[in-house]
Amino acid sequence: LNISSLISIPITYTRRCLRLLLQEPSLYTVKAVFILDNDGNRLLSKYYDPELYPSMKEQKNFERNVFNKTHKADNEIAFLEGMTVVYKSSIDLFFYVVGSPQENELMLVAVLSCLFESLSQILRKNVERRCLLDNMEGVFLIVDEIIDGGVILESDPQQVLQKVNYRVLQSAKEQIKWSILK
C-alpha cells in the first residue's frame, strides 16, 4: 500500500457525494433495489445508475455495508455512502430501495411498500427466502412494473399485480398457441 492509494479512496467518495448533491431534480428517483437474505447474500438486485456502482464488486461491497448497518437496526431509513436507503425486513429477507441524498424518503418508502405488498400477494403472505426463490420470475416482473430505469412507474400494489397478471396471461396464451401449432 502506498499513500496515493489511501488518498484516492476518500477523493473518489467525496467526488461521488458532490456529484449526487449537485444534481438537478429528476424523475430518476430510484438508484437501486435489492433483496438480501438474513446472511446478507444477494437474491435480487437492480442498479439503475451505471455511474454509481459500475462493477459487480462495488455493488456487492455497497450491499454488504448496507446490510451490516441495517440488519440489527429497528429503523426504516439509513444514510450510507452519500445515499438514502429505506429498508424493511421480513422473516429471513431484507428489502432495500436506494435513492440519492436529496431524494424524498416518502417516495422511496412508497416504492418499498409497493414492492413488499405486491410480493406478499403473489407469495400468498409467505414472504420468505424459499418462496421468493421459487417465484423469481414474478419477483422480477413486479420490480419491472414498479420501476423502469430508476423512474417510479407505479406505487399501488393492486395496479402492479393487475399488470403482472396480464403479462403472465399473455405469456401463457403464447405458449399454448405455439404448442397447438407444433
PyMOL commands that set and color helices and strands:
alter all, ss='L'
color gray80, all
select helices_A, chain A and resi 3-21+56-70+105-122+129-134+136-146+157-181
alter helices_A, ss='H'
color red, helices_A
select strands_A, chain A and resi 30-37+42-47+77-80+83-90+93-99+147-148+151-152
alter strands_A, ss='S'
color yellow, strands_A
deselect
rebuild
show_as cartoon
